[in-house]
C-alpha cells in the first residue's frame, strides 16, 4: 500500500515594521535588497513551490501593527513543518548591514492543506 504525502499549503504573511519607515531614504534600498535575497532563498528551499504572491503596498501604506492586513503574502506548497520553520527563520538570518531582516519585517505562517473544489 502506498501513501502519498501531500505538501502543506502555507500562507506566509509579511508585515513591514516601523523600523523600516524610520530609515533614512538612502538606507531603504539595503532592506529591499535583503528582502529579495530572502524571497529567493525561500523559493529555493528544497521541496518549496511558490504558488503566488500578493504585495499590498499600493493600497496599504505604513505598518500593519494589528497583524492584519499584512503588507505581502506568499502562498506556497511546502513539504513539511521543518521547512516552514526554515522559511520563517530566513527573517532571523538574512543580513541587512549589521542587523537582520526581522528588524524591518515580520512573518507569520498559516499552515493548512489544499482546499479541493469538488466537481459537481
LUMLOKE-954533 format. One line per 2 residues: number of its first residue (from 1); their letters; for each residue x, y negated, z of N, C-alpha, C. Coordinates in pm, 1 decimal, padded with zeros to 6 digits, m for minus. Layout:
N
NUM	a	X:Y:Z:X:Y:Z:X:Y:Z  ...
This chain:
120
1	xx	00084.4:00117.8:00000.0:00000.0:00000.0:00000.0:00088.9:m00124.1:00000.0  00059.5:m00218.7:m00085.8:00136.8:m00341.8:m00096.9:00056.3:m00457.8:m00041.1
3	xx	00118.7:m00534.4:00043.5:00054.5:m00653.2:00097.8:00127.6:m00775.2:00044.8  00055.7:m00858.1:m00026.7:00115.0:m00979.8:m00080.9:00112.0:m01088.5:00025.4
5	xx	00227.0:m01147.7:00051.8:00233.4:m01258.8:00145.8:00209.7:m01387.5:00068.1  00103.3:m01455.0:00103.2:00071.8:m01580.2:00035.2:00145.9:m01694.0:00103.1
7	xx	00184.3:m01794.2:00025.0:00252.6:m01908.6:00085.9:00158.3:m01989.5:00172.9  00215.9:m02064.1:00261.7:00139.7:m02159.7:00341.2:00112.4:m02281.6:00254.0
9	xx	m00005.0:m02337.7:00263.3:m00035.3:m02463.0:00195.1:m00010.5:m02572.0:00298.2  00080.8:m02663.9:00267.4:00124.5:m02763.0:00365.7:00105.5:m02902.9:00309.8
11	xx	00047.1:m02989.2:00392.2:00036.6:m03130.5:00359.7:00132.7:m03204.1:00452.0  00239.3:m03257.0:00394.3:00334.1:m03338.5:00469.4:00283.1:m03482.2:00464.4
13	xx	00251.7:m03537.7:00580.6:00200.3:m03673.7:00592.4:00314.6:m03762.7:00640.8  00342.7:m03867.2:00566.7:00460.0:m03950.5:00592.5:00416.4:m04093.6:00621.9
15	xx	00470.6:m04149.1:00729.5:00442.7:m04287.4:00767.8:00572.4:m04367.0:00767.2  00565.0:m04488.1:00717.5:00678.4:m04579.5:00724.5:00668.0:m04653.1:00857.9
17	xx	00777.8:m04654.8:00932.3:00782.2:m04714.8:01065.8:00812.6:m04865.2:01059.3  00782.6:m04933.6:01166.6:00808.5:m05076.8:01175.0:00957.0:m05109.4:01155.5
19	xx	01046.4:m05019.1:01197.8:01190.1:m05043.4:01180.6:01226.0:m05071.4:01035.1  01156.8:m05006.6:00942.1:01181.7:m05030.7:00800.5:01146.0:m05174.9:00765.1
21	xx	01030.4:m05219.6:00811.1:00983.6:m05353.7:00777.0:01065.8:m05462.6:00845.6  01135.5:m05427.1:00952.8:01220.5:m05522.5:01023.5:01357.7:m05539.8:00958.3
23	xx	01390.6:m05455.5:00861.6:01522.4:m05464.1:00797.1:01534.9:m05589.4:00711.2  01656.7:m05643.5:00702.3:01680.8:m05748.3:00602.7:01661.1:m05688.4:00463.2
25	xx	01614.1:m05767.3:00370.3:01583.0:m05714.9:00236.9:01702.7:m05646.7:00170.6  01822.9:m05690.7:00200.9:01942.2:m05630.1:00141.1:01965.9:m05486.2:00187.2
27	xx	01904.4:m05444.8:00297.9:01925.8:m05310.4:00352.0:01813.5:m05212.3:00318.4  01705.5:m05260.9:00261.2:01590.2:m05174.9:00231.5:01626.4:m05066.2:00130.1
29	xx	01706.3:m05098.9:00031.2:01744.7:m05001.6:m00071.4:01815.4:m04879.4:m00015.1  01889.6:m04897.0:00092.7:01959.5:m04785.1:00155.9:01860.2:m04682.7:00209.2
31	xx	01750.5:m04731.1:00265.4:01647.6:m04640.5:00317.9:01579.7:m04567.4:00202.7  01545.3:m04638.5:00096.2:01478.0:m04573.2:m00016.5:01567.5:m04470.6:m00083.0
33	xx	01696.2:m04499.3:m00089.7:01789.3:m04401.0:m00146.8:01790.6:m04275.0:m00060.1  01797.3:m04291.3:00071.1:01794.6:m04176.5:00163.0:01661.7:m04102.3:00152.7
35	xx	01551.2:m04176.0:00135.7:01419.8:m04114.2:00120.3:01417.4:m04026.9:m00005.1  01477.5:m04075.3:m00112.7:01486.8:m03996.4:m00236.1:01569.0:m03869.9:m00216.8
37	xx	01679.2:m03880.6:m00141.3:01760.2:m03762.4:m00110.2:01676.1:m03661.3:m00032.9  01602.0:m03708.7:00066.1:01516.9:m03620.2:00145.6:01413.4:m03551.7:00057.7
39	xx	01349.5:m03625.5:m00032.7:01248.7:m03566.2:m00121.0:01308.6:m03456.4:m00207.8  01426.0:m03481.9:m00262.9:01493.0:m03379.4:m00343.7:01530.2:m03258.5:m00259.4
41	xx	01580.3:m03282.5:m00139.4:01616.4:m03171.4:m00050.6:01493.3:m03089.6:m00012.6  01381.1:m03155.4:00012.3:01257.9:m03084.1:00044.4:01215.0:m02998.1:m00074.4
43	xx	01212.7:m03057.2:m00191.6:01173.4:m02984.5:m00313.1:01263.3:m02864.9:m00339.0  01391.4:m02875.3:m00301.1:01488.5:m02769.7:m00328.8:01501.3:m02665.6:m00218.1
45	xx	01422.8:m02677.5:m00111.2:01424.9:m02572.0:m00009.6:01377.7:m02441.7:m00073.7  01439.2:m02329.5:m00038.9:01402.2:m02201.4:m00100.5:01253.8:m02170.0:m00084.0
47	xx	01190.4:m02141.0:m00196.0:01050.6:m02099.6:m00194.7:00949.6:m02212.1:m00191.7  00993.5:m02337.1:m00187.7:00900.2:m02450.5:m00182.4:00857.5:m02488.7:m00324.1
49	xx	00727.3:m02502.9:m00341.8:00671.5:m02552.9:m00467.3:00589.8:m02677.1:m00434.9  00636.4:m02792.7:m00480.8:00561.4:m02916.6:m00460.7:00448.1:m02918.5:m00562.3
51	xx	00326.5:m02929.3:m00511.1:00207.5:m02927.5:m00595.8:00163.4:m03067.4:m00635.8  00194.4:m03164.8:m00549.6:00155.5:m03301.3:m00581.1:00199.0:m03397.4:m00472.9
53	xx	00199.6:m03524.9:m00507.9:00236.4:m03630.3:m00414.5:00138.4:m03746.3:m00429.5  00123.6:m03821.6:m00322.4:00044.9:m03945.3:m00325.0:00123.7:m04050.7:m00249.5
55	xx	00138.7:m04167.4:m00310.8:00203.6:m04280.6:m00245.6:00098.9:m04391.1:m00236.6  00064.2:m04429.4:m00114.9:m00044.4:m04524.4:m00091.9:00007.6:m04665.6:m00064.5
57	xx	00129.8:m04696.5:m00108.4:00190.3:m04824.4:m00070.5:00132.6:m04945.1:m00144.3  00049.8:m04924.0:m00244.2:m00008.7:m05038.3:m00313.8:m00133.9:m05089.4:m00244.3
59	xx	m00206.6:m04999.9:m00178.3:m00330.9:m05041.0:m00114.2:m00322.8:m05037.7:00037.9  m00210.8:m04990.6:00090.9:m00188.5:m04994.8:00235.0:m00051.6:m05058.9:00256.9
61	xx	m00050.4:m05174.3:00316.0:00074.3:m05247.4:00337.5:00103.2:m05249.0:00487.2  00225.3:m05212.5:00522.9:00263.4:m05210.6:00663.5:00266.3:m05069.3:00718.9
63	xx	00280.9:m05060.0:00848.8:00294.3:m04930.1:00915.7:00159.6:m04859.2:00925.3  00166.1:m04730.6:00958.8:00044.2:m04654.3:00987.9:00054.1:m04605.3:01132.0
65	xx	00027.6:m04695.3:01227.0:00052.4:m04665.2:01367.6:m00041.4:m04561.9:01429.3  m00159.2:m04544.2:01373.3:m00256.1:m04452.5:01432.1:m00251.9:m04313.2:01371.2
67	xx	m00155.7:m04286.7:01284.4:m00146.2:m04155.1:01223.9:m00230.1:m04139.1:01098.3  m00320.0:m04231.4:01073.7:m00397.9:m04229.0:00951.0:m00445.5:m04369.5:00922.1
69	xx	m00444.1:m04416.6:00804.4:m00394.1:m04347.1:00686.8:m00242.0:m04342.3:00687.0  m00189.6:m04244.9:00618.4:m00045.9:m04230.2:00604.9:m00000.7:m04305.7:00480.8
71	xx	00128.0:m04333.1:00471.7:00180.4:m04406.1:00356.7:00196.4:m04315.8:00235.8  00239.3:m04192.6:00258.5:00262.7:m04099.3:00147.4:00230.4:m03957.8:00192.4
73	xx	00200.1:m03875.1:00094.6:00166.3:m03735.8:00120.9:00237.7:m03647.7:00019.5  00277.5:m03530.4:00064.4:00332.5:m03428.6:m00025.5:00254.5:m03300.7:00001.8
75	xx	00192.9:m03244.3:m00100.3:00124.3:m03117.0:m00088.7:00213.8:m03010.7:m00150.0  00241.9:m02906.6:m00073.3:00335.7:m02804.9:m00120.7:00295.2:m02666.1:m00073.2
77	xx	00332.9:m02567.1:m00151.0:00328.1:m02429.2:m00105.6:00464.4:m02398.6:m00046.7  00464.5:m02343.2:00073.7:00587.7:m02318.7:00149.1:00584.3:m02173.2:00195.8
79	xx	00696.8:m02102.6:00185.9:00693.3:m01959.1:00213.7:00662.8:m01920.7:00357.9  00703.0:m02004.6:00455.4:00685.3:m01964.7:00594.8:00700.0:m02085.6:00688.0
81	xx	00667.4:m02062.5:00814.5:00673.1:m02168.7:00914.6:00815.2:m02221.8:00932.5  00913.4:m02135.0:00926.4:01052.9:m02177.3:00941.2:01091.2:m02280.3:00835.5
83	xx	01041.5:m02263.0:00714.1:01072.0:m02357.3:00606.3:00997.0:m02488.8:00626.3  00876.5:m02483.8:00682.1:00803.7:m02607.4:00715.2:00885.1:m02687.9:00816.6
85	xx	00936.8:m02619.4:00918.4:01019.4:m02685.8:01020.3:01144.7:m02744.6:00955.8  01206.9:m02670.6:00865.3:01327.6:m02719.5:00796.7:01295.8:m02845.2:00715.3
87	xx	01178.7:m02847.5:00651.8:01139.3:m02965.1:00573.8:01121.6:m03086.0:00665.0  01053.7:m03067.5:00777.1:01035.4:m03178.3:00872.2:01170.0:m03222.4:00930.1
89	xx	01258.6:m03128.6:00949.2:01390.0:m03158.7:01006.3:01474.1:m03248.1:00914.4  01441.0:m03251.6:00786.4:01514.4:m03339.3:00694.2:01504.5:m03485.6:00737.6
91	xx	01396.3:m03523.0:00803.9:01383.0:m03660.0:00854.0:01481.9:m03685.4:00968.9  01515.7:m03580.5:01041.9:01611.9:m03593.3:01152.9:01756.4:m03592.8:01104.7
93	xx	01781.6:m03533.2:00989.9:01919.8:m03509.6:00947.6:01965.1:m03592.3:00828.0  01874.2:m03649.6:00751.2:01914.4:m03729.2:00634.2:01971.4:m03862.5:00680.8
95	xx	02098.5:m03887.3:00649.4:02160.8:m04011.4:00698.0:02113.5:m04135.5:00622.9  02102.2:m04242.1:00699.4:02076.2:m04376.4:00646.3:02178.4:m04465.5:00715.5
97	xx	02294.2:m04480.8:00653.4:02402.0:m04554.1:00719.3:02439.6:m04484.1:00848.0  02438.4:m04556.3:00958.6:02473.0:m04498.0:01088.8:02352.8:m04434.6:01157.7
99	xx	02235.4:m04441.0:01094.8:02111.7:m04386.3:01151.9:02069.0:m04261.3:01076.6  01952.5:m04212.9:01107.5:01888.7:m04102.6:01036.5:01754.1:m04153.3:00985.4
101	xx	01697.2:m04084.1:00889.8:01573.8:m04127.6:00824.6:01457.9:m04142.4:00922.2  01454.8:m04064.3:01028.4:01342.8:m04070.4:01122.0:01334.0:m04203.0:01196.8
103	xx	01436.5:m04285.2:01188.9:01428.4:m04420.3:01246.0:01331.4:m04505.7:01163.8  01316.4:m04472.6:01035.3:01239.3:m04555.2:00943.6:01108.8:m04490.3:00896.3
105	xx	01102.0:m04357.6:00903.5:00983.2:m04284.2:00859.3:00955.5:m04170.9:00956.2  00830.3:m04133.9:00964.7:00798.1:m04015.4:01043.0:00715.3:m03921.9:00956.6
107	xx	00714.6:m03796.4:00996.6:00642.4:m03695.6:00919.1:00561.4:m03608.3:01013.2  00450.5:m03563.6:00964.5:00368.5:m03465.7:01035.6:00320.0:m03366.5:00931.0
109	xx	00328.6:m03238.1:00960.8:00286.7:m03135.1:00865.5:00155.2:m03072.7:00908.5  00064.0:m03062.9:00816.4:m00061.6:m02991.6:00836.0:m00048.7:m02860.8:00759.9
111	xx	m00063.9:m02749.8:00830.4:m00042.2:m02618.1:00771.1:m00175.4:m02544.3:00761.1  m00201.2:m02491.9:00644.1:m00322.5:m02414.0:00624.2:m00300.1:m02309.8:00516.1
113	xx	m00405.3:m02284.1:00444.2:m00397.1:m02191.1:00332.6:m00475.7:m02250.5:00218.0  m00453.9:m02198.3:00101.5:m00525.8:m02246.3:m00015.2:m00675.1:m02222.8:00002.7
115	xx	m00752.2:m02323.1:m00026.8:m00897.1:m02308.9:m00029.0:m00935.3:m02262.9:m00168.7  m00979.5:m02139.2:m00177.6:m01013.8:m02081.1:m00307.4:m01159.0:m02114.5:m00340.0
117	xx	m01179.6:m02172.5:m00455.8:m01314.1:m02207.3:m00500.9:m01368.1:m02088.5:m00580.0  m01477.3:m02028.9:m00531.2:m01529.0:m01909.0:m00598.4:m01594.3:m01942.3:m00732.3
119	xx	m01586.2:m01849.3:m00823.0:m01659.0:m01860.9:m00948.5:m01802.1:m01814.1:m00924.3  m01895.7:m01903.9:m00934.7:m02036.0:m01868.8:m00909.8:m02113.8:m01858.4:m01037.5
